[in-house]
Amino acid sequence: MAEQDITLGRLLAAVEERPPVESVAVIARVLGEDLGASDVGFLLADFGGDAIWRLPTFLSPEAGRQGRIELPGTVYDRVIRSQRPQTVDSPEEGCVRVYTPVANRGDVMGVLEVCVAEQPGDGQMRHMAQAALALAYVVTTSRRFTDMYEWGRRIASPTLAAEIQQNLLPDTLCCEAGNVTVAAALEPALTIAGDTFDYSLDRDTLHLSITDAMGHDTGAALLATLVVGALRNTRRARATLAEQALAAHHALLEHGNGGTVTGQIMRVDLASGRCLFVNAGHPWPLRRHEGRVAEVHPAVDLPFGAPHQDAYRVQHLDLAPGDRLVLLTDGMLERSASELDLPALIERDSGLHPREAVRSLTRELREITGGDLRDDATVICLDWYGTELPAPVAAARAEGTA
C-alpha cells in the first residue's frame, strides 16, 4: 500500500508543477520512465458516452474532433462498460497494450492506454491503476482552468442554447455515494428544448431535480436557467422542498415572460431511503421494485410559472433496498418514441450500473427515432442499496469496478 501511495503522490506532485494543459503529458512521461512504456495515451469519453477521442500531444479543437473513435465493439467500450483493465498482445508493434478505466466515484472520464514490452505483472497493473486514478483527479481539477477537455467531448460546435444548457448540468453525470448511486443522460433535440437535471450530496441527503422548459432554443434555455438558479440558490440555503418549488415558480412569474417549466425535485434520506418530492406537471417516474417495473403515480401540481399555482405539495415514497427509480422528461415519451417500451427496457437493464442503464435507454431512443428527436430527452437512474450493499455491488466497489 505504501508503494501505491508514493506512486499516486509522485504523479500528482509532478502534475502540480506544470500548467493544467500539460497534465496528461506529465503523467505520460512519468509512466514512461517508471514502466519503460513506449506509448502512453489518454482517451477521453464524449458527453453521450458513444465515442472516445485521443488527447493529442498538441491540442486544438480540430485535433480533438479528428481523433474521435466510435466506441461500440472496441476494447475501449469493453473497458468502460466493465470498469476493469484489459491487456491485448500486439505482436506487430512488439508490445502489450494495457487499457485501464479512468473514473472517479462512478463518473467515467475515459481510458488510459499504455504500451509495454511484455505482459505486466501485478505491481505494474497497480501502478497503472494509480496513474488512472491520478488522471481522474487531474481531469476533475483541470476542467476548472482550461477548455481543452471540452474540445473532443463535443461532436460539433454547440449553439448558444446548447452551451447554456450544458453549463446548467452538474460537472459529473454519475455519482456513487455508498448506499446510493445516481446517473443521468441528456439526449438533446436538434433545437434545444430546455431539459436539465441536477444533483447534490450532503452528509445525510441526496438532492435531485429534473426539469423541462417549454419551447425551444435560447428561450427555453433561459427559462431553464431561471429554474435551475432558483432551485440551487434555495437548496444551498437549506430551504425546504416546498420553499424550493415556490422559489422556482416565482422566478418564472417575475422573469419568465409567461413561460412555464415542468419538473420534479427530490430529497432522498441516505439512512432510510425515504424520498420526499414535488411534482410540478412532470411525467411520472418509474420504479423497479421486487423484480417488477411500474409507474409511480403521485399527485401532480401545475408547472412552475403557471399563474394559478400558489403552493406545491410535498409527497413521499419509501425506497426499499434494491429499488431502482427512473425519472425522465417527456422527450422519452414523445410521438416518435412511442415504440420505446420503457418498463421492459428498465427490466432488461436491471443488472447494469446506472451509468450504463441511462446510456442504454438513450441509445434505444436514438435508434427508434433515427436520431431525429423533436424534444430533448433526459433520464435519471437512481439505485438504492439500503444500509448494507448487496454482495455483487460490495465486491465491485472493493475492486474499484463499480
TORKOL-4160 file (C-alpha; in steps of 0.2 Angstrom, whole numbers, padded with zeros to 4 digits, m for minus):
402
<pt num="1" X="0000" Y="0000" Z="0000"/>
<pt num="2" X="0014" Y="0012" Z="0004"/>
<pt num="3" X="0021" Y="0010" Z="m0013"/>
<pt num="4" X="0005" Y="0014" Z="m0021"/>
<pt num="5" X="0003" Y="0029" Z="m0011"/>
<pt num="6" X="0020" Y="0035" Z="m0016"/>
<pt num="7" X="0016" Y="0032" Z="m0034"/>
<pt num="8" X="0000" Y="0042" Z="m0033"/>
<pt num="9" X="0008" Y="0056" Z="m0023"/>
<pt num="10" X="0023" Y="0057" Z="m0036"/>
<pt num="11" X="0011" Y="0058" Z="m0050"/>
<pt num="12" X="0000" Y="0072" Z="m0043"/>
<pt num="13" X="0016" Y="0081" Z="m0037"/>
<pt num="14" X="0023" Y="0081" Z="m0054"/>
<pt num="15" X="0006" Y="0087" Z="m0062"/>
<pt num="16" X="0005" Y="0101" Z="m0049"/>
<pt num="17" X="0022" Y="0108" Z="m0055"/>
<pt num="18" X="0016" Y="0111" Z="m0073"/>
<pt num="19" X="0002" Y="0121" Z="m0082"/>
<pt num="20" X="m0015" Y="0112" Z="m0082"/>
<pt num="21" X="m0014" Y="0109" Z="m0101"/>
<pt num="22" X="0002" Y="0099" Z="m0099"/>
<pt num="23" X="m0006" Y="0087" Z="m0085"/>
<pt num="24" X="m0009" Y="0072" Z="m0096"/>
<pt num="25" X="0009" Y="0074" Z="m0104"/>
<pt num="26" X="0017" Y="0074" Z="m0087"/>
<pt num="27" X="0008" Y="0058" Z="m0082"/>
<pt num="28" X="0013" Y="0050" Z="m0099"/>
<pt num="29" X="0031" Y="0055" Z="m0095"/>
<pt num="30" X="0031" Y="0048" Z="m0078"/>
<pt num="31" X="0024" Y="0032" Z="m0083"/>
<pt num="32" X="0036" Y="0030" Z="m0097"/>
<pt num="33" X="0050" Y="0032" Z="m0085"/>
<pt num="34" X="0043" Y="0020" Z="m0072"/>
<pt num="35" X="0037" Y="0007" Z="m0084"/>
<pt num="36" X="0048" Y="0009" Z="m0099"/>
<pt num="37" X="0032" Y="0012" Z="m0109"/>
<pt num="38" X="0034" Y="0016" Z="m0127"/>
<pt num="39" X="0017" Y="0024" Z="m0129"/>
<pt num="40" X="0006" Y="0031" Z="m0117"/>
<pt num="41" X="m0011" Y="0039" Z="m0121"/>
<pt num="42" X="m0027" Y="0046" Z="m0113"/>
<pt num="43" X="m0043" Y="0044" Z="m0122"/>
<pt num="44" X="m0057" Y="0055" Z="m0116"/>
<pt num="45" X="m0076" Y="0050" Z="m0117"/>
<pt num="46" X="m0088" Y="0062" Z="m0125"/>
<pt num="47" X="m0104" Y="0068" Z="m0117"/>
<pt num="48" X="m0115" Y="0055" Z="m0124"/>
<pt num="49" X="m0104" Y="0040" Z="m0120"/>
<pt num="50" X="m0104" Y="0034" Z="m0138"/>
<pt num="51" X="m0087" Y="0040" Z="m0144"/>
<pt num="52" X="m0069" Y="0042" Z="m0137"/>
<pt num="53" X="m0055" Y="0054" Z="m0143"/>
<pt num="54" X="m0037" Y="0053" Z="m0140"/>
<pt num="55" X="m0029" Y="0068" Z="m0132"/>
<pt num="56" X="m0016" Y="0073" Z="m0144"/>
<pt num="57" X="0001" Y="0080" Z="m0139"/>
<pt num="58" X="m0003" Y="0097" Z="m0147"/>
<pt num="59" X="m0020" Y="0101" Z="m0143"/>
<pt num="60" X="m0033" Y="0111" Z="m0153"/>
<pt num="61" X="m0052" Y="0109" Z="m0156"/>
<pt num="62" X="m0049" Y="0102" Z="m0173"/>
<pt num="63" X="m0037" Y="0089" Z="m0167"/>
<pt num="64" X="m0050" Y="0083" Z="m0154"/>
<pt num="65" X="m0063" Y="0081" Z="m0167"/>
<pt num="66" X="m0051" Y="0072" Z="m0179"/>
<pt num="67" X="m0046" Y="0059" Z="m0166"/>
<pt num="68" X="m0063" Y="0053" Z="m0162"/>
<pt num="69" X="m0066" Y="0034" Z="m0161"/>
<pt num="70" X="m0084" Y="0027" Z="m0161"/>
<pt num="71" X="m0085" Y="0016" Z="m0145"/>
<pt num="72" X="m0096" Y="0001" Z="m0150"/>
<pt num="73" X="m0087" Y="m0015" Z="m0152"/>
<pt num="74" X="m0070" Y="m0008" Z="m0147"/>
<pt num="75" X="m0059" Y="m0013" Z="m0132"/>
<pt num="76" X="m0062" Y="0005" Z="m0125"/>
<pt num="77" X="m0080" Y="0001" Z="m0124"/>
<pt num="78" X="m0077" Y="m0015" Z="m0115"/>
<pt num="79" X="m0066" Y="m0007" Z="m0103"/>
<pt num="80" X="m0078" Y="0007" Z="m0100"/>
<pt num="81" X="m0093" Y="m0004" Z="m0098"/>
<pt num="82" X="m0084" Y="m0017" Z="m0086"/>
<pt num="83" X="m0073" Y="m0004" Z="m0077"/>
<pt num="84" X="m0059" Y="m0017" Z="m0077"/>
<pt num="85" X="m0042" Y="m0016" Z="m0086"/>
<pt num="86" X="m0039" Y="m0027" Z="m0101"/>
<pt num="87" X="m0022" Y="m0032" Z="m0109"/>
<pt num="88" X="m0020" Y="m0035" Z="m0128"/>
<pt num="89" X="m0005" Y="m0043" Z="m0136"/>
<pt num="90" X="0001" Y="m0033" Z="m0151"/>
<pt num="91" X="0015" Y="m0043" Z="m0160"/>
<pt num="92" X="0016" Y="m0031" Z="m0175"/>
<pt num="93" X="0021" Y="m0017" Z="m0163"/>
<pt num="94" X="0031" Y="m0029" Z="m0152"/>
<pt num="95" X="0022" Y="m0024" Z="m0136"/>
<pt num="96" X="0007" Y="m0027" Z="m0125"/>
<pt num="97" X="m0006" Y="m0014" Z="m0124"/>
<pt num="98" X="m0014" Y="m0011" Z="m0107"/>
<pt num="99" X="m0031" Y="m0002" Z="m0106"/>
<pt num="100" X="m0036" Y="0005" Z="m0089"/>
<pt num="101" X="m0053" Y="0014" Z="m0085"/>
<pt num="102" X="m0051" Y="0032" Z="m0079"/>
<pt num="103" X="m0066" Y="0036" Z="m0067"/>
<pt num="104" X="m0070" Y="0044" Z="m0051"/>
<pt num="105" X="m0085" Y="0039" Z="m0040"/>
<pt num="106" X="m0093" Y="0031" Z="m0055"/>
<pt num="107" X="m0091" Y="0045" Z="m0067"/>
<pt num="108" X="m0081" Y="0038" Z="m0082"/>
<pt num="109" X="m0069" Y="0050" Z="m0090"/>
<pt num="110" X="m0060" Y="0039" Z="m0102"/>
<pt num="111" X="m0047" Y="0026" Z="m0104"/>
<pt num="112" X="m0028" Y="0026" Z="m0100"/>
<pt num="113" X="m0019" Y="0016" Z="m0114"/>
<pt num="114" X="m0001" Y="0011" Z="m0111"/>
<pt num="115" X="0011" Y="0000" Z="m0122"/>
<pt num="116" X="0024" Y="m0010" Z="m0113"/>
<pt num="117" X="0037" Y="m0023" Z="m0118"/>
<pt num="118" X="0029" Y="m0038" Z="m0110"/>
<pt num="119" X="0014" Y="m0044" Z="m0101"/>
<pt num="120" X="0013" Y="m0033" Z="m0085"/>
<pt num="121" X="0014" Y="m0041" Z="m0068"/>
<pt num="122" X="0003" Y="m0036" Z="m0053"/>
<pt num="123" X="0014" Y="m0022" Z="m0047"/>
<pt num="124" X="0014" Y="m0014" Z="m0064"/>
<pt num="125" X="m0005" Y="m0016" Z="m0066"/>
<pt num="126" X="m0007" Y="m0007" Z="m0049"/>
<pt num="127" X="0005" Y="0006" Z="m0055"/>
<pt num="128" X="m0006" Y="0009" Z="m0070"/>
<pt num="129" X="m0022" Y="0009" Z="m0059"/>
<pt num="130" X="m0014" Y="0023" Z="m0048"/>
<pt num="131" X="m0010" Y="0033" Z="m0064"/>
<pt num="132" X="m0028" Y="0031" Z="m0070"/>
<pt num="133" X="m0034" Y="0037" Z="m0053"/>
<pt num="134" X="m0022" Y="0052" Z="m0054"/>
<pt num="135" X="m0029" Y="0056" Z="m0071"/>
<pt num="136" X="m0046" Y="0056" Z="m0065"/>
<pt num="137" X="m0042" Y="0069" Z="m0051"/>
<pt num="138" X="m0032" Y="0079" Z="m0064"/>
<pt num="139" X="m0046" Y="0080" Z="m0076"/>
<pt num="140" X="m0059" Y="0084" Z="m0062"/>
<pt num="141" X="m0047" Y="0098" Z="m0056"/>
<pt num="142" X="m0040" Y="0105" Z="m0073"/>
<pt num="143" X="m0058" Y="0107" Z="m0081"/>
<pt num="144" X="m0059" Y="0122" Z="m0070"/>
<pt num="145" X="m0044" Y="0130" Z="m0078"/>
<pt num="146" X="m0044" Y="0125" Z="m0096"/>
<pt num="147" X="m0057" Y="0121" Z="m0110"/>
<pt num="148" X="m0046" Y="0108" Z="m0118"/>
<pt num="149" X="m0055" Y="0094" Z="m0111"/>
<pt num="150" X="m0071" Y="0100" Z="m0119"/>
<pt num="151" X="m0065" Y="0101" Z="m0137"/>
<pt num="152" X="m0066" Y="0082" Z="m0140"/>
<pt num="153" X="m0081" Y="0079" Z="m0130"/>
<pt num="154" X="m0092" Y="0089" Z="m0142"/>
<pt num="155" X="m0097" Y="0082" Z="m0159"/>
<pt num="156" X="m0099" Y="0099" Z="m0166"/>
<pt num="157" X="m0098" Y="0117" Z="m0160"/>
<pt num="158" X="m0114" Y="0120" Z="m0150"/>
<pt num="159" X="m0127" Y="0133" Z="m0152"/>
<pt num="160" X="m0129" Y="0147" Z="m0139"/>
<pt num="161" X="m0144" Y="0137" Z="m0132"/>
<pt num="162" X="m0134" Y="0121" Z="m0131"/>
<pt num="163" X="m0120" Y="0130" Z="m0122"/>
<pt num="164" X="m0132" Y="0137" Z="m0109"/>
<pt num="165" X="m0140" Y="0120" Z="m0107"/>
<pt num="166" X="m0123" Y="0111" Z="m0105"/>
<pt num="167" X="m0117" Y="0123" Z="m0092"/>
<pt num="168" X="m0133" Y="0121" Z="m0081"/>
<pt num="169" X="m0129" Y="0102" Z="m0079"/>
<pt num="170" X="m0118" Y="0095" Z="m0065"/>
<pt num="171" X="m0100" Y="0093" Z="m0068"/>
<pt num="172" X="m0101" Y="0074" Z="m0067"/>
<pt num="173" X="m0115" Y="0064" Z="m0074"/>
<pt num="174" X="m0114" Y="0049" Z="m0062"/>
<pt num="175" X="m0110" Y="0048" Z="m0043"/>
<pt num="176" X="m0108" Y="0033" Z="m0032"/>
<pt num="177" X="m0111" Y="0038" Z="m0013"/>
<pt num="178" X="m0111" Y="0022" Z="m0003"/>
<pt num="179" X="m0129" Y="0016" Z="m0002"/>
<pt num="180" X="m0135" Y="0026" Z="m0017"/>
<pt num="181" X="m0129" Y="0028" Z="m0035"/>
<pt num="182" X="m0136" Y="0041" Z="m0047"/>
<pt num="183" X="m0133" Y="0043" Z="m0065"/>
<pt num="184" X="m0141" Y="0054" Z="m0079"/>
<pt num="185" X="m0140" Y="0056" Z="m0098"/>
<pt num="186" X="m0147" Y="0070" Z="m0109"/>
<pt num="187" X="m0151" Y="0067" Z="m0127"/>
<pt num="188" X="m0154" Y="0085" Z="m0135"/>
<pt num="189" X="m0166" Y="0088" Z="m0149"/>
<pt num="190" X="m0159" Y="0097" Z="m0165"/>
<pt num="191" X="m0167" Y="0113" Z="m0157"/>
<pt num="192" X="m0163" Y="0113" Z="m0139"/>
<pt num="193" X="m0179" Y="0111" Z="m0129"/>
<pt num="194" X="m0173" Y="0116" Z="m0111"/>
<pt num="195" X="m0171" Y="0100" Z="m0102"/>
<pt num="196" X="m0160" Y="0100" Z="m0086"/>
<pt num="197" X="m0155" Y="0089" Z="m0072"/>
<pt num="198" X="m0146" Y="0092" Z="m0056"/>
<pt num="199" X="m0140" Y="0083" Z="m0040"/>
<pt num="200" X="m0130" Y="0086" Z="m0024"/>
<pt num="201" X="m0125" Y="0076" Z="m0009"/>
<pt num="202" X="m0123" Y="0082" Z="0009"/>
<pt num="203" X="m0120" Y="0071" Z="0024"/>
<pt num="204" X="m0137" Y="0064" Z="0025"/>
<pt num="205" X="m0146" Y="0068" Z="0009"/>
<pt num="206" X="m0146" Y="0066" Z="m0009"/>
<pt num="207" X="m0154" Y="0081" Z="m0018"/>
<pt num="208" X="m0161" Y="0078" Z="m0036"/>
<pt num="209" X="m0170" Y="0088" Z="m0049"/>
<pt num="210" X="m0176" Y="0086" Z="m0067"/>
<pt num="211" X="m0184" Y="0100" Z="m0077"/>
<pt num="212" X="m0191" Y="0103" Z="m0094"/>
<pt num="213" X="m0194" Y="0121" Z="m0100"/>
<pt num="214" X="m0207" Y="0125" Z="m0113"/>
<pt num="215" X="m0202" Y="0130" Z="m0131"/>
<pt num="216" X="m0185" Y="0128" Z="m0140"/>
<pt num="217" X="m0168" Y="0136" Z="m0142"/>
<pt num="218" X="m0162" Y="0151" Z="m0132"/>
<pt num="219" X="m0179" Y="0155" Z="m0125"/>
<pt num="220" X="m0181" Y="0138" Z="m0117"/>
<pt num="221" X="m0163" Y="0138" Z="m0111"/>
<pt num="222" X="m0166" Y="0155" Z="m0102"/>
<pt num="223" X="m0181" Y="0148" Z="m0094"/>
<pt num="224" X="m0171" Y="0133" Z="m0088"/>
<pt num="225" X="m0158" Y="0145" Z="m0081"/>
<pt num="226" X="m0171" Y="0154" Z="m0070"/>
<pt num="227" X="m0177" Y="0137" Z="m0063"/>
<pt num="228" X="m0160" Y="0129" Z="m0060"/>
<pt num="229" X="m0154" Y="0145" Z="m0052"/>
<pt num="230" X="m0168" Y="0147" Z="m0041"/>
<pt num="231" X="m0168" Y="0128" Z="m0036"/>
<pt num="232" X="m0149" Y="0129" Z="m0032"/>
<pt num="233" X="m0150" Y="0145" Z="m0023"/>
<pt num="234" X="m0163" Y="0139" Z="m0011"/>
<pt num="235" X="m0156" Y="0122" Z="m0009"/>
<pt num="236" X="m0139" Y="0129" Z="m0004"/>
<pt num="237" X="m0149" Y="0140" Z="0009"/>
<pt num="238" X="m0156" Y="0124" Z="0016"/>
<pt num="239" X="m0174" Y="0128" Z="0011"/>
<pt num="240" X="m0187" Y="0115" Z="0012"/>
<pt num="241" X="m0194" Y="0107" Z="m0004"/>
<pt num="242" X="m0209" Y="0117" Z="m0004"/>
<pt num="243" X="m0199" Y="0133" Z="m0002"/>
<pt num="244" X="m0188" Y="0127" Z="m0017"/>
<pt num="245" X="m0203" Y="0124" Z="m0028"/>
<pt num="246" X="m0211" Y="0141" Z="m0024"/>
<pt num="247" X="m0194" Y="0150" Z="m0027"/>
<pt num="248" X="m0193" Y="0142" Z="m0045"/>
<pt num="249" X="m0211" Y="0146" Z="m0048"/>
<pt num="250" X="m0209" Y="0165" Z="m0043"/>
<pt num="251" X="m0193" Y="0166" Z="m0053"/>
<pt num="252" X="m0203" Y="0162" Z="m0068"/>
<pt num="253" X="m0218" Y="0173" Z="m0064"/>
<pt num="254" X="m0207" Y="0188" Z="m0062"/>
<pt num="255" X="m0194" Y="0185" Z="m0076"/>
<pt num="256" X="m0200" Y="0171" Z="m0087"/>
<pt num="257" X="m0211" Y="0181" Z="m0099"/>
<pt num="258" X="m0226" Y="0169" Z="m0097"/>
<pt num="259" X="m0215" Y="0154" Z="m0099"/>
<pt num="260" X="m0218" Y="0138" Z="m0089"/>
<pt num="261" X="m0207" Y="0123" Z="m0084"/>
<pt num="262" X="m0212" Y="0106" Z="m0078"/>
<pt num="263" X="m0201" Y="0097" Z="m0065"/>
<pt num="264" X="m0198" Y="0085" Z="m0051"/>
<pt num="265" X="m0187" Y="0090" Z="m0036"/>
<pt num="266" X="m0182" Y="0076" Z="m0023"/>
<pt num="267" X="m0173" Y="0073" Z="m0007"/>
<pt num="268" X="m0168" Y="0056" Z="m0003"/>
<pt num="269" X="m0163" Y="0052" Z="0015"/>
<pt num="270" X="m0147" Y="0042" Z="0014"/>
<pt num="271" X="m0150" Y="0032" Z="0030"/>
<pt num="272" X="m0168" Y="0027" Z="0027"/>
<pt num="273" X="m0172" Y="0028" Z="0009"/>
<pt num="274" X="m0187" Y="0039" Z="0012"/>
<pt num="275" X="m0189" Y="0050" Z="m0003"/>
<pt num="276" X="m0198" Y="0067" Z="m0002"/>
<pt num="277" X="m0203" Y="0075" Z="m0019"/>
<pt num="278" X="m0213" Y="0089" Z="m0028"/>
<pt num="279" X="m0221" Y="0085" Z="m0045"/>
<pt num="280" X="m0224" Y="0101" Z="m0055"/>
<pt num="281" X="m0233" Y="0095" Z="m0070"/>
<pt num="282" X="m0220" Y="0082" Z="m0074"/>
<pt num="283" X="m0221" Y="0064" Z="m0081"/>
<pt num="284" X="m0222" Y="0051" Z="m0068"/>
<pt num="285" X="m0207" Y="0041" Z="m0063"/>
<pt num="286" X="m0204" Y="0023" Z="m0065"/>
<pt num="287" X="m0199" Y="0011" Z="m0051"/>
<pt num="288" X="m0192" Y="m0006" Z="m0051"/>
<pt num="289" X="m0197" Y="m0015" Z="m0035"/>
<pt num="290" X="m0195" Y="m0033" Z="m0031"/>
<pt num="291" X="m0192" Y="m0038" Z="m0049"/>
<pt num="292" X="m0207" Y="m0028" Z="m0056"/>
<pt num="293" X="m0207" Y="m0011" Z="m0065"/>
<pt num="294" X="m0221" Y="0001" Z="m0063"/>
<pt num="295" X="m0226" Y="0019" Z="m0064"/>
<pt num="296" X="m0226" Y="0029" Z="m0048"/>
<pt num="297" X="m0242" Y="0039" Z="m0048"/>
<pt num="298" X="m0240" Y="0055" Z="m0037"/>
<pt num="299" X="m0252" Y="0069" Z="m0037"/>
<pt num="300" X="m0247" Y="0082" Z="m0050"/>
<pt num="301" X="m0247" Y="0101" Z="m0047"/>
<pt num="302" X="m0246" Y="0114" Z="m0061"/>
<pt num="303" X="m0229" Y="0118" Z="m0069"/>
<pt num="304" X="m0218" Y="0131" Z="m0062"/>
<pt num="305" X="m0223" Y="0148" Z="m0068"/>
<pt num="306" X="m0242" Y="0143" Z="m0071"/>
<pt num="307" X="m0251" Y="0158" Z="m0065"/>
<pt num="308" X="m0265" Y="0149" Z="m0054"/>
<pt num="309" X="m0252" Y="0138" Z="m0044"/>
<pt num="310" X="m0249" Y="0146" Z="m0027"/>
<pt num="311" X="m0242" Y="0131" Z="m0017"/>
<pt num="312" X="m0234" Y="0114" Z="m0020"/>
<pt num="313" X="m0237" Y="0098" Z="m0011"/>
<pt num="314" X="m0223" Y="0088" Z="m0004"/>
<pt num="315" X="m0226" Y="0069" Z="m0006"/>
<pt num="316" X="m0216" Y="0054" Z="m0001"/>
<pt num="317" X="m0210" Y="0037" Z="m0007"/>
<pt num="318" X="m0201" Y="0025" Z="0003"/>
<pt num="319" X="m0187" Y="0016" Z="m0007"/>
<pt num="320" X="m0183" Y="m0002" Z="m0002"/>
<pt num="321" X="m0165" Y="m0010" Z="m0004"/>
<pt num="322" X="m0163" Y="m0015" Z="m0022"/>
<pt num="323" X="m0175" Y="m0002" Z="m0029"/>
<pt num="324" X="m0171" Y="0007" Z="m0045"/>
<pt num="325" X="m0180" Y="0024" Z="m0048"/>
<pt num="326" X="m0180" Y="0031" Z="m0065"/>
<pt num="327" X="m0185" Y="0049" Z="m0069"/>
<pt num="328" X="m0187" Y="0056" Z="m0086"/>
<pt num="329" X="m0194" Y="0070" Z="m0097"/>
<pt num="330" X="m0207" Y="0069" Z="m0110"/>
<pt num="331" X="m0194" Y="0068" Z="m0124"/>
<pt num="332" X="m0193" Y="0049" Z="m0119"/>
<pt num="333" X="m0212" Y="0048" Z="m0122"/>
<pt num="334" X="m0214" Y="0059" Z="m0137"/>
<pt num="335" X="m0224" Y="0053" Z="m0153"/>
<pt num="336" X="m0208" Y="0047" Z="m0162"/>
<pt num="337" X="m0203" Y="0037" Z="m0147"/>
<pt num="338" X="m0219" Y="0029" Z="m0144"/>
<pt num="339" X="m0212" Y="0012" Z="m0148"/>
<pt num="340" X="m0200" Y="0013" Z="m0133"/>
<pt num="341" X="m0206" Y="0001" Z="m0120"/>
<pt num="342" X="m0198" Y="0009" Z="m0105"/>
<pt num="343" X="m0204" Y="m0004" Z="m0092"/>
<pt num="344" X="m0197" Y="m0018" Z="m0102"/>
<pt num="345" X="m0180" Y="m0009" Z="m0106"/>
<pt num="346" X="m0178" Y="m0005" Z="m0087"/>
<pt num="347" X="m0181" Y="m0023" Z="m0083"/>
<pt num="348" X="m0169" Y="m0029" Z="m0096"/>
<pt num="349" X="m0156" Y="m0017" Z="m0090"/>
<pt num="350" X="m0158" Y="m0020" Z="m0071"/>
<pt num="351" X="m0141" Y="m0028" Z="m0069"/>
<pt num="352" X="m0132" Y="m0014" Z="m0077"/>
<pt num="353" X="m0124" Y="0000" Z="m0067"/>
<pt num="354" X="m0135" Y="0016" Z="m0068"/>
<pt num="355" X="m0122" Y="0024" Z="m0079"/>
<pt num="356" X="m0124" Y="0011" Z="m0092"/>
<pt num="357" X="m0143" Y="0009" Z="m0089"/>
<pt num="358" X="m0146" Y="0028" Z="m0094"/>
<pt num="359" X="m0134" Y="0026" Z="m0109"/>
<pt num="360" X="m0143" Y="0011" Z="m0115"/>
<pt num="361" X="m0160" Y="0020" Z="m0114"/>
<pt num="362" X="m0154" Y="0035" Z="m0124"/>
<pt num="363" X="m0146" Y="0023" Z="m0137"/>
<pt num="364" X="m0163" Y="0014" Z="m0139"/>
<pt num="365" X="m0171" Y="0031" Z="m0141"/>
<pt num="366" X="m0159" Y="0036" Z="m0155"/>
<pt num="367" X="m0162" Y="0020" Z="m0164"/>
<pt num="368" X="m0181" Y="0021" Z="m0164"/>
<pt num="369" X="m0181" Y="0039" Z="m0169"/>
<pt num="370" X="m0167" Y="0038" Z="m0181"/>
<pt num="371" X="m0158" Y="0052" Z="m0171"/>
<pt num="372" X="m0172" Y="0065" Z="m0176"/>
<pt num="373" X="m0178" Y="0070" Z="m0159"/>
<pt num="374" X="m0192" Y="0083" Z="m0158"/>
<pt num="375" X="m0189" Y="0086" Z="m0140"/>
<pt num="376" X="m0175" Y="0084" Z="m0128"/>
<pt num="377" X="m0175" Y="0068" Z="m0119"/>
<pt num="378" X="m0167" Y="0066" Z="m0101"/>
<pt num="379" X="m0167" Y="0051" Z="m0090"/>
<pt num="380" X="m0160" Y="0049" Z="m0072"/>
<pt num="381" X="m0157" Y="0032" Z="m0064"/>
<pt num="382" X="m0156" Y="0031" Z="m0045"/>
<pt num="383" X="m0151" Y="0014" Z="m0037"/>
<pt num="384" X="m0155" Y="0012" Z="m0018"/>
<pt num="385" X="m0145" Y="m0001" Z="m0010"/>
<pt num="386" X="m0150" Y="0001" Z="0008"/>
<pt num="387" X="m0138" Y="0001" Z="0023"/>
<pt num="388" X="m0130" Y="m0015" Z="0018"/>
<pt num="389" X="m0124" Y="m0016" Z="0000"/>
<pt num="390" X="m0128" Y="m0032" Z="m0010"/>
<pt num="391" X="m0114" Y="m0044" Z="m0012"/>
<pt num="392" X="m0111" Y="m0041" Z="m0031"/>
<pt num="393" X="m0111" Y="m0022" Z="m0028"/>
<pt num="394" X="m0099" Y="m0023" Z="m0012"/>
<pt num="395" X="m0087" Y="m0034" Z="m0022"/>
<pt num="396" X="m0087" Y="m0022" Z="m0037"/>
<pt num="397" X="m0084" Y="m0007" Z="m0026"/>
<pt num="398" X="m0070" Y="m0016" Z="m0017"/>
<pt num="399" X="m0061" Y="m0019" Z="m0033"/>
<pt num="400" X="m0065" Y="m0002" Z="m0039"/>
<pt num="401" X="m0075" Y="m0008" Z="m0054"/>
<pt num="402" X="m0092" Y="0000" Z="m0050"/>
